[in-house]
Amino acid sequence: MKIALIAHDLKKDDMVRFAQAYKYSLKKHELYATGTTGLRIAENTGLSLYRFQSGPLGGDQQIGALIAENKMDMIIFFRDPLTAQPHEPDISALMRLCDVYSIPLATNMGSAEIFIHALERGDLKWRDIIHDLEKE
């Protein structure tokens, strides 16, 4: 599965801890991340991932474009709901695209852990079916 990891500034430490805790699950998948978040995850876990631009510089939109092309399977986005974000319209658009294309979106540690455990159990295999249908 293709998984995007995104975190607002005040949530980056949480994302790094999450990636460290679930490193062995995450390494089985194709990982993508926005700029600084991806750098911090790679430095602290050794996980291999593709880094997009920073969120405010278009990284959220780059991930959104992959969602619209059905080339992203899960988004883990640790949002900071208490701090105004200058690129809030991009964040809202990304979340809307997840809803439009039925892409699982975790916005906090609790939901992200549920998604990782579901991934480990094989509960998200329906994404593979969708990809197979596209090939026909």
Chimera marker file (.cmm) of the C-alpha trace (Angstrom):
<marker_set name="trace">
<marker id="1" x="0.000" y="0.000" z="0.000" r="1" g="1" b="0" radius="0.5"/>
<marker id="2" x="1.017" y="3.592" z="-0.574" r="1" g="1" b="0" radius="0.5"/>
<marker id="3" x="0.880" y="5.565" z="2.663" r="1" g="1" b="0" radius="0.5"/>
<marker id="4" x="1.409" y="9.306" z="3.091" r="1" g="1" b="0" radius="0.5"/>
<marker id="5" x="2.695" y="10.657" z="6.408" r="1" g="1" b="0" radius="0.5"/>
<marker id="6" x="2.047" y="14.331" z="7.140" r="1" g="1" b="0" radius="0.5"/>
<marker id="7" x="2.356" y="16.325" z="10.362" r="1" g="1" b="0" radius="0.5"/>
<marker id="8" x="1.936" y="19.947" z="11.319" r="1" g="1" b="0" radius="0.5"/>
<marker id="9" x="4.882" y="21.544" z="13.111" r="1" g="1" b="0" radius="0.5"/>
<marker id="10" x="3.640" y="20.923" z="16.655" r="1" g="1" b="0" radius="0.5"/>
<marker id="11" x="2.784" y="17.308" z="15.764" r="1" g="1" b="0" radius="0.5"/>
<marker id="12" x="6.060" y="16.293" z="14.091" r="1" g="1" b="0" radius="0.5"/>
<marker id="13" x="7.468" y="14.782" z="17.300" r="1" g="1" b="0" radius="0.5"/>
<marker id="14" x="4.312" y="12.668" z="17.613" r="1" g="1" b="0" radius="0.5"/>
<marker id="15" x="4.694" y="11.493" z="14.012" r="1" g="1" b="0" radius="0.5"/>
<marker id="16" x="8.320" y="10.523" z="14.591" r="1" g="1" b="0" radius="0.5"/>
<marker id="17" x="7.340" y="8.551" z="17.708" r="1" g="1" b="0" radius="0.5"/>
<marker id="18" x="4.511" y="6.888" z="15.761" r="1" g="1" b="0" radius="0.5"/>
<marker id="19" x="6.882" y="5.920" z="12.927" r="1" g="1" b="0" radius="0.5"/>
<marker id="20" x="9.392" y="4.559" z="15.439" r="1" g="1" b="0" radius="0.5"/>
<marker id="21" x="6.717" y="2.499" z="17.197" r="1" g="1" b="0" radius="0.5"/>
<marker id="22" x="5.341" y="1.053" z="13.950" r="1" g="1" b="0" radius="0.5"/>
<marker id="23" x="8.533" y="0.985" z="11.900" r="1" g="1" b="0" radius="0.5"/>
<marker id="24" x="8.261" y="-2.744" z="11.193" r="1" g="1" b="0" radius="0.5"/>
<marker id="25" x="4.726" y="-2.384" z="9.881" r="1" g="1" b="0" radius="0.5"/>
<marker id="26" x="5.446" y="0.756" z="7.874" r="1" g="1" b="0" radius="0.5"/>
<marker id="27" x="8.566" y="-0.615" z="6.179" r="1" g="1" b="0" radius="0.5"/>
<marker id="28" x="6.418" y="-3.161" z="4.315" r="1" g="1" b="0" radius="0.5"/>
<marker id="29" x="4.721" y="-0.359" z="2.363" r="1" g="1" b="0" radius="0.5"/>
<marker id="30" x="5.570" y="2.490" z="-0.002" r="1" g="1" b="0" radius="0.5"/>
<marker id="31" x="5.892" y="5.574" z="2.161" r="1" g="1" b="0" radius="0.5"/>
<marker id="32" x="5.492" y="9.190" z="1.157" r="1" g="1" b="0" radius="0.5"/>
<marker id="33" x="5.756" y="12.312" z="3.281" r="1" g="1" b="0" radius="0.5"/>
<marker id="34" x="5.800" y="16.064" z="3.116" r="1" g="1" b="0" radius="0.5"/>
<marker id="35" x="9.184" y="17.809" z="3.404" r="1" g="1" b="0" radius="0.5"/>
<marker id="36" x="10.360" y="18.226" z="6.972" r="1" g="1" b="0" radius="0.5"/>
<marker id="37" x="8.141" y="15.461" z="8.318" r="1" g="1" b="0" radius="0.5"/>
<marker id="38" x="9.701" y="13.009" z="5.876" r="1" g="1" b="0" radius="0.5"/>
<marker id="39" x="13.218" y="14.148" z="6.718" r="1" g="1" b="0" radius="0.5"/>
<marker id="40" x="12.624" y="13.721" z="10.449" r="1" g="1" b="0" radius="0.5"/>
<marker id="41" x="11.048" y="10.278" z="9.985" r="1" g="1" b="0" radius="0.5"/>
<marker id="42" x="13.934" y="9.094" z="7.790" r="1" g="1" b="0" radius="0.5"/>
<marker id="43" x="16.573" y="10.438" z="10.191" r="1" g="1" b="0" radius="0.5"/>
<marker id="44" x="14.941" y="8.864" z="13.254" r="1" g="1" b="0" radius="0.5"/>
<marker id="45" x="13.796" y="5.520" z="11.863" r="1" g="1" b="0" radius="0.5"/>
<marker id="46" x="15.886" y="4.731" z="8.786" r="1" g="1" b="0" radius="0.5"/>
<marker id="47" x="12.650" y="4.171" z="6.851" r="1" g="1" b="0" radius="0.5"/>
<marker id="48" x="12.824" y="4.790" z="3.129" r="1" g="1" b="0" radius="0.5"/>
<marker id="49" x="10.242" y="7.246" z="1.825" r="1" g="1" b="0" radius="0.5"/>
<marker id="50" x="9.594" y="9.671" z="-0.997" r="1" g="1" b="0" radius="0.5"/>
<marker id="51" x="9.542" y="13.290" z="0.156" r="1" g="1" b="0" radius="0.5"/>
<marker id="52" x="7.291" y="15.891" z="-1.413" r="1" g="1" b="0" radius="0.5"/>
<marker id="53" x="7.511" y="19.618" z="-0.855" r="1" g="1" b="0" radius="0.5"/>
<marker id="54" x="6.679" y="21.015" z="2.558" r="1" g="1" b="0" radius="0.5"/>
<marker id="55" x="2.913" y="21.314" z="3.084" r="1" g="1" b="0" radius="0.5"/>
<marker id="56" x="2.767" y="25.124" z="2.782" r="1" g="1" b="0" radius="0.5"/>
<marker id="57" x="4.900" y="24.913" z="-0.377" r="1" g="1" b="0" radius="0.5"/>
<marker id="58" x="2.564" y="22.501" z="-2.146" r="1" g="1" b="0" radius="0.5"/>
<marker id="59" x="3.261" y="19.102" z="-0.568" r="1" g="1" b="0" radius="0.5"/>
<marker id="60" x="-0.365" y="18.664" z="0.479" r="1" g="1" b="0" radius="0.5"/>
<marker id="61" x="-1.447" y="19.384" z="-3.085" r="1" g="1" b="0" radius="0.5"/>
<marker id="62" x="1.102" y="16.930" z="-4.494" r="1" g="1" b="0" radius="0.5"/>
<marker id="63" x="-0.348" y="14.185" z="-2.290" r="1" g="1" b="0" radius="0.5"/>
<marker id="64" x="-3.859" y="15.324" z="-3.246" r="1" g="1" b="0" radius="0.5"/>
<marker id="65" x="-2.991" y="14.879" z="-6.909" r="1" g="1" b="0" radius="0.5"/>
<marker id="66" x="-2.015" y="11.248" z="-6.240" r="1" g="1" b="0" radius="0.5"/>
<marker id="67" x="-5.284" y="10.686" z="-4.395" r="1" g="1" b="0" radius="0.5"/>
<marker id="68" x="-7.209" y="12.036" z="-7.388" r="1" g="1" b="0" radius="0.5"/>
<marker id="69" x="-5.344" y="9.545" z="-9.616" r="1" g="1" b="0" radius="0.5"/>
<marker id="70" x="-6.076" y="6.685" z="-7.166" r="1" g="1" b="0" radius="0.5"/>
<marker id="71" x="-2.344" y="6.321" z="-6.483" r="1" g="1" b="0" radius="0.5"/>
<marker id="72" x="-2.495" y="6.742" z="-2.703" r="1" g="1" b="0" radius="0.5"/>
<marker id="73" x="-4.042" y="4.218" z="-0.312" r="1" g="1" b="0" radius="0.5"/>
<marker id="74" x="-3.887" y="5.790" z="3.143" r="1" g="1" b="0" radius="0.5"/>
<marker id="75" x="-3.136" y="9.166" z="4.680" r="1" g="1" b="0" radius="0.5"/>
<marker id="76" x="-1.852" y="9.600" z="8.213" r="1" g="1" b="0" radius="0.5"/>
<marker id="77" x="-2.014" y="13.328" z="8.882" r="1" g="1" b="0" radius="0.5"/>
<marker id="78" x="-1.308" y="14.492" z="12.420" r="1" g="1" b="0" radius="0.5"/>
<marker id="79" x="-3.078" y="17.838" z="12.356" r="1" g="1" b="0" radius="0.5"/>
<marker id="80" x="-2.730" y="20.610" z="14.892" r="1" g="1" b="0" radius="0.5"/>
<marker id="81" x="-6.326" y="21.760" z="15.407" r="1" g="1" b="0" radius="0.5"/>
<marker id="82" x="-5.318" y="24.557" z="17.783" r="1" g="1" b="0" radius="0.5"/>
<marker id="83" x="-2.951" y="26.470" z="15.493" r="1" g="1" b="0" radius="0.5"/>
<marker id="84" x="-4.069" y="28.421" z="12.425" r="1" g="1" b="0" radius="0.5"/>
<marker id="85" x="-2.388" y="27.122" z="9.281" r="1" g="1" b="0" radius="0.5"/>
<marker id="86" x="-1.629" y="29.505" z="6.414" r="1" g="1" b="0" radius="0.5"/>
<marker id="87" x="-2.369" y="26.746" z="3.896" r="1" g="1" b="0" radius="0.5"/>
<marker id="88" x="-5.684" y="25.673" z="5.471" r="1" g="1" b="0" radius="0.5"/>
<marker id="89" x="-7.480" y="25.596" z="2.081" r="1" g="1" b="0" radius="0.5"/>
<marker id="90" x="-4.947" y="23.000" z="0.860" r="1" g="1" b="0" radius="0.5"/>
<marker id="91" x="-5.504" y="20.924" z="3.999" r="1" g="1" b="0" radius="0.5"/>
<marker id="92" x="-9.274" y="21.081" z="3.557" r="1" g="1" b="0" radius="0.5"/>
<marker id="93" x="-8.929" y="20.094" z="-0.106" r="1" g="1" b="0" radius="0.5"/>
<marker id="94" x="-6.757" y="17.107" z="0.825" r="1" g="1" b="0" radius="0.5"/>
<marker id="95" x="-9.295" y="15.934" z="3.389" r="1" g="1" b="0" radius="0.5"/>
<marker id="96" x="-12.147" y="16.412" z="0.920" r="1" g="1" b="0" radius="0.5"/>
<marker id="97" x="-10.308" y="14.332" z="-1.702" r="1" g="1" b="0" radius="0.5"/>
<marker id="98" x="-9.898" y="11.521" z="0.840" r="1" g="1" b="0" radius="0.5"/>
<marker id="99" x="-13.668" y="11.536" z="1.300" r="1" g="1" b="0" radius="0.5"/>
<marker id="100" x="-14.390" y="11.700" z="-2.438" r="1" g="1" b="0" radius="0.5"/>
<marker id="101" x="-12.083" y="8.764" z="-3.240" r="1" g="1" b="0" radius="0.5"/>
<marker id="102" x="-12.681" y="6.751" z="-0.026" r="1" g="1" b="0" radius="0.5"/>
<marker id="103" x="-9.072" y="6.993" z="1.106" r="1" g="1" b="0" radius="0.5"/>
<marker id="104" x="-8.611" y="6.149" z="4.793" r="1" g="1" b="0" radius="0.5"/>
<marker id="105" x="-7.518" y="9.315" z="6.633" r="1" g="1" b="0" radius="0.5"/>
<marker id="106" x="-6.221" y="9.292" z="10.198" r="1" g="1" b="0" radius="0.5"/>
<marker id="107" x="-5.823" y="12.736" z="11.754" r="1" g="1" b="0" radius="0.5"/>
<marker id="108" x="-4.519" y="11.773" z="15.179" r="1" g="1" b="0" radius="0.5"/>
<marker id="109" x="-2.502" y="9.098" z="16.981" r="1" g="1" b="0" radius="0.5"/>
<marker id="110" x="-5.567" y="7.093" z="18.034" r="1" g="1" b="0" radius="0.5"/>
<marker id="111" x="-7.022" y="6.672" z="14.557" r="1" g="1" b="0" radius="0.5"/>
<marker id="112" x="-3.559" y="6.109" z="13.061" r="1" g="1" b="0" radius="0.5"/>
<marker id="113" x="-2.955" y="3.195" z="15.443" r="1" g="1" b="0" radius="0.5"/>
<marker id="114" x="-6.296" y="1.650" z="14.480" r="1" g="1" b="0" radius="0.5"/>
<marker id="115" x="-5.357" y="1.959" z="10.793" r="1" g="1" b="0" radius="0.5"/>
<marker id="116" x="-1.935" y="0.368" z="11.319" r="1" g="1" b="0" radius="0.5"/>
<marker id="117" x="-3.437" y="-2.571" z="13.187" r="1" g="1" b="0" radius="0.5"/>
<marker id="118" x="-6.085" y="-2.944" z="10.466" r="1" g="1" b="0" radius="0.5"/>
<marker id="119" x="-3.326" y="-2.886" z="7.863" r="1" g="1" b="0" radius="0.5"/>
<marker id="120" x="-1.446" y="-5.621" z="9.724" r="1" g="1" b="0" radius="0.5"/>
<marker id="121" x="-4.614" y="-7.782" z="9.828" r="1" g="1" b="0" radius="0.5"/>
<marker id="122" x="-5.277" y="-7.287" z="6.111" r="1" g="1" b="0" radius="0.5"/>
<marker id="123" x="-8.488" y="-5.326" z="6.660" r="1" g="1" b="0" radius="0.5"/>
<marker id="124" x="-7.645" y="-2.856" z="3.887" r="1" g="1" b="0" radius="0.5"/>
<marker id="125" x="-7.228" y="-5.377" z="1.063" r="1" g="1" b="0" radius="0.5"/>
<marker id="126" x="-10.166" y="-3.723" z="-0.722" r="1" g="1" b="0" radius="0.5"/>
<marker id="127" x="-7.665" y="-1.128" z="-1.944" r="1" g="1" b="0" radius="0.5"/>
<marker id="128" x="-5.861" y="-3.925" z="-3.851" r="1" g="1" b="0" radius="0.5"/>
<marker id="129" x="-9.174" y="-4.889" z="-5.460" r="1" g="1" b="0" radius="0.5"/>
<marker id="130" x="-9.677" y="-1.294" z="-6.611" r="1" g="1" b="0" radius="0.5"/>
<marker id="131" x="-6.200" y="-1.241" z="-8.152" r="1" g="1" b="0" radius="0.5"/>
<marker id="132" x="-6.828" y="-4.578" z="-9.880" r="1" g="1" b="0" radius="0.5"/>
<marker id="133" x="-10.078" y="-3.256" z="-11.381" r="1" g="1" b="0" radius="0.5"/>
<marker id="134" x="-8.184" y="-0.304" z="-12.861" r="1" g="1" b="0" radius="0.5"/>
<marker id="135" x="-5.864" y="-2.697" z="-14.697" r="1" g="1" b="0" radius="0.5"/>
<marker id="136" x="-8.759" y="-4.413" z="-16.489" r="1" g="1" b="0" radius="0.5"/>
<link id1="1" id2="2" r="1" g="1" b="0" radius="0.2"/>
<link id1="2" id2="3" r="1" g="1" b="0" radius="0.2"/>
<link id1="3" id2="4" r="1" g="1" b="0" radius="0.2"/>
<link id1="4" id2="5" r="1" g="1" b="0" radius="0.2"/>
<link id1="5" id2="6" r="1" g="1" b="0" radius="0.2"/>
<link id1="6" id2="7" r="1" g="1" b="0" radius="0.2"/>
<link id1="7" id2="8" r="1" g="1" b="0" radius="0.2"/>
<link id1="8" id2="9" r="1" g="1" b="0" radius="0.2"/>
<link id1="9" id2="10" r="1" g="1" b="0" radius="0.2"/>
<link id1="10" id2="11" r="1" g="1" b="0" radius="0.2"/>
<link id1="11" id2="12" r="1" g="1" b="0" radius="0.2"/>
<link id1="12" id2="13" r="1" g="1" b="0" radius="0.2"/>
<link id1="13" id2="14" r="1" g="1" b="0" radius="0.2"/>
<link id1="14" id2="15" r="1" g="1" b="0" radius="0.2"/>
<link id1="15" id2="16" r="1" g="1" b="0" radius="0.2"/>
<link id1="16" id2="17" r="1" g="1" b="0" radius="0.2"/>
<link id1="17" id2="18" r="1" g="1" b="0" radius="0.2"/>
<link id1="18" id2="19" r="1" g="1" b="0" radius="0.2"/>
<link id1="19" id2="20" r="1" g="1" b="0" radius="0.2"/>
<link id1="20" id2="21" r="1" g="1" b="0" radius="0.2"/>
<link id1="21" id2="22" r="1" g="1" b="0" radius="0.2"/>
<link id1="22" id2="23" r="1" g="1" b="0" radius="0.2"/>
<link id1="23" id2="24" r="1" g="1" b="0" radius="0.2"/>
<link id1="24" id2="25" r="1" g="1" b="0" radius="0.2"/>
<link id1="25" id2="26" r="1" g="1" b="0" radius="0.2"/>
<link id1="26" id2="27" r="1" g="1" b="0" radius="0.2"/>
<link id1="27" id2="28" r="1" g="1" b="0" radius="0.2"/>
<link id1="28" id2="29" r="1" g="1" b="0" radius="0.2"/>
<link id1="29" id2="30" r="1" g="1" b="0" radius="0.2"/>
<link id1="30" id2="31" r="1" g="1" b="0" radius="0.2"/>
<link id1="31" id2="32" r="1" g="1" b="0" radius="0.2"/>
<link id1="32" id2="33" r="1" g="1" b="0" radius="0.2"/>
<link id1="33" id2="34" r="1" g="1" b="0" radius="0.2"/>
<link id1="34" id2="35" r="1" g="1" b="0" radius="0.2"/>
<link id1="35" id2="36" r="1" g="1" b="0" radius="0.2"/>
<link id1="36" id2="37" r="1" g="1" b="0" radius="0.2"/>
<link id1="37" id2="38" r="1" g="1" b="0" radius="0.2"/>
<link id1="38" id2="39" r="1" g="1" b="0" radius="0.2"/>
<link id1="39" id2="40" r="1" g="1" b="0" radius="0.2"/>
<link id1="40" id2="41" r="1" g="1" b="0" radius="0.2"/>
<link id1="41" id2="42" r="1" g="1" b="0" radius="0.2"/>
<link id1="42" id2="43" r="1" g="1" b="0" radius="0.2"/>
<link id1="43" id2="44" r="1" g="1" b="0" radius="0.2"/>
<link id1="44" id2="45" r="1" g="1" b="0" radius="0.2"/>
<link id1="45" id2="46" r="1" g="1" b="0" radius="0.2"/>
<link id1="46" id2="47" r="1" g="1" b="0" radius="0.2"/>
<link id1="47" id2="48" r="1" g="1" b="0" radius="0.2"/>
<link id1="48" id2="49" r="1" g="1" b="0" radius="0.2"/>
<link id1="49" id2="50" r="1" g="1" b="0" radius="0.2"/>
<link id1="50" id2="51" r="1" g="1" b="0" radius="0.2"/>
<link id1="51" id2="52" r="1" g="1" b="0" radius="0.2"/>
<link id1="52" id2="53" r="1" g="1" b="0" radius="0.2"/>
<link id1="53" id2="54" r="1" g="1" b="0" radius="0.2"/>
<link id1="54" id2="55" r="1" g="1" b="0" radius="0.2"/>
<link id1="55" id2="56" r="1" g="1" b="0" radius="0.2"/>
<link id1="56" id2="57" r="1" g="1" b="0" radius="0.2"/>
<link id1="57" id2="58" r="1" g="1" b="0" radius="0.2"/>
<link id1="58" id2="59" r="1" g="1" b="0" radius="0.2"/>
<link id1="59" id2="60" r="1" g="1" b="0" radius="0.2"/>
<link id1="60" id2="61" r="1" g="1" b="0" radius="0.2"/>
<link id1="61" id2="62" r="1" g="1" b="0" radius="0.2"/>
<link id1="62" id2="63" r="1" g="1" b="0" radius="0.2"/>
<link id1="63" id2="64" r="1" g="1" b="0" radius="0.2"/>
<link id1="64" id2="65" r="1" g="1" b="0" radius="0.2"/>
<link id1="65" id2="66" r="1" g="1" b="0" radius="0.2"/>
<link id1="66" id2="67" r="1" g="1" b="0" radius="0.2"/>
<link id1="67" id2="68" r="1" g="1" b="0" radius="0.2"/>
<link id1="68" id2="69" r="1" g="1" b="0" radius="0.2"/>
<link id1="69" id2="70" r="1" g="1" b="0" radius="0.2"/>
<link id1="70" id2="71" r="1" g="1" b="0" radius="0.2"/>
<link id1="71" id2="72" r="1" g="1" b="0" radius="0.2"/>
<link id1="72" id2="73" r="1" g="1" b="0" radius="0.2"/>
<link id1="73" id2="74" r="1" g="1" b="0" radius="0.2"/>
<link id1="74" id2="75" r="1" g="1" b="0" radius="0.2"/>
<link id1="75" id2="76" r="1" g="1" b="0" radius="0.2"/>
<link id1="76" id2="77" r="1" g="1" b="0" radius="0.2"/>
<link id1="77" id2="78" r="1" g="1" b="0" radius="0.2"/>
<link id1="78" id2="79" r="1" g="1" b="0" radius="0.2"/>
<link id1="79" id2="80" r="1" g="1" b="0" radius="0.2"/>
<link id1="80" id2="81" r="1" g="1" b="0" radius="0.2"/>
<link id1="81" id2="82" r="1" g="1" b="0" radius="0.2"/>
<link id1="82" id2="83" r="1" g="1" b="0" radius="0.2"/>
<link id1="83" id2="84" r="1" g="1" b="0" radius="0.2"/>
<link id1="84" id2="85" r="1" g="1" b="0" radius="0.2"/>
<link id1="85" id2="86" r="1" g="1" b="0" radius="0.2"/>
<link id1="86" id2="87" r="1" g="1" b="0" radius="0.2"/>
<link id1="87" id2="88" r="1" g="1" b="0" radius="0.2"/>
<link id1="88" id2="89" r="1" g="1" b="0" radius="0.2"/>
<link id1="89" id2="90" r="1" g="1" b="0" radius="0.2"/>
<link id1="90" id2="91" r="1" g="1" b="0" radius="0.2"/>
<link id1="91" id2="92" r="1" g="1" b="0" radius="0.2"/>
<link id1="92" id2="93" r="1" g="1" b="0" radius="0.2"/>
<link id1="93" id2="94" r="1" g="1" b="0" radius="0.2"/>
<link id1="94" id2="95" r="1" g="1" b="0" radius="0.2"/>
<link id1="95" id2="96" r="1" g="1" b="0" radius="0.2"/>
<link id1="96" id2="97" r="1" g="1" b="0" radius="0.2"/>
<link id1="97" id2="98" r="1" g="1" b="0" radius="0.2"/>
<link id1="98" id2="99" r="1" g="1" b="0" radius="0.2"/>
<link id1="99" id2="100" r="1" g="1" b="0" radius="0.2"/>
<link id1="100" id2="101" r="1" g="1" b="0" radius="0.2"/>
<link id1="101" id2="102" r="1" g="1" b="0" radius="0.2"/>
<link id1="102" id2="103" r="1" g="1" b="0" radius="0.2"/>
<link id1="103" id2="104" r="1" g="1" b="0" radius="0.2"/>
<link id1="104" id2="105" r="1" g="1" b="0" radius="0.2"/>
<link id1="105" id2="106" r="1" g="1" b="0" radius="0.2"/>
<link id1="106" id2="107" r="1" g="1" b="0" radius="0.2"/>
<link id1="107" id2="108" r="1" g="1" b="0" radius="0.2"/>
<link id1="108" id2="109" r="1" g="1" b="0" radius="0.2"/>
<link id1="109" id2="110" r="1" g="1" b="0" radius="0.2"/>
<link id1="110" id2="111" r="1" g="1" b="0" radius="0.2"/>
<link id1="111" id2="112" r="1" g="1" b="0" radius="0.2"/>
<link id1="112" id2="113" r="1" g="1" b="0" radius="0.2"/>
<link id1="113" id2="114" r="1" g="1" b="0" radius="0.2"/>
<link id1="114" id2="115" r="1" g="1" b="0" radius="0.2"/>
<link id1="115" id2="116" r="1" g="1" b="0" radius="0.2"/>
<link id1="116" id2="117" r="1" g="1" b="0" radius="0.2"/>
<link id1="117" id2="118" r="1" g="1" b="0" radius="0.2"/>
<link id1="118" id2="119" r="1" g="1" b="0" radius="0.2"/>
<link id1="119" id2="120" r="1" g="1" b="0" radius="0.2"/>
<link id1="120" id2="121" r="1" g="1" b="0" radius="0.2"/>
<link id1="121" id2="122" r="1" g="1" b="0" radius="0.2"/>
<link id1="122" id2="123" r="1" g="1" b="0" radius="0.2"/>
<link id1="123" id2="124" r="1" g="1" b="0" radius="0.2"/>
<link id1="124" id2="125" r="1" g="1" b="0" radius="0.2"/>
<link id1="125" id2="126" r="1" g="1" b="0" radius="0.2"/>
<link id1="126" id2="127" r="1" g="1" b="0" radius="0.2"/>
<link id1="127" id2="128" r="1" g="1" b="0" radius="0.2"/>
<link id1="128" id2="129" r="1" g="1" b="0" radius="0.2"/>
<link id1="129" id2="130" r="1" g="1" b="0" radius="0.2"/>
<link id1="130" id2="131" r="1" g="1" b="0" radius="0.2"/>
<link id1="131" id2="132" r="1" g="1" b="0" radius="0.2"/>
<link id1="132" id2="133" r="1" g="1" b="0" radius="0.2"/>
<link id1="133" id2="134" r="1" g="1" b="0" radius="0.2"/>
<link id1="134" id2="135" r="1" g="1" b="0" radius="0.2"/>
<link id1="135" id2="136" r="1" g="1" b="0" radius="0.2"/>
</marker_set>
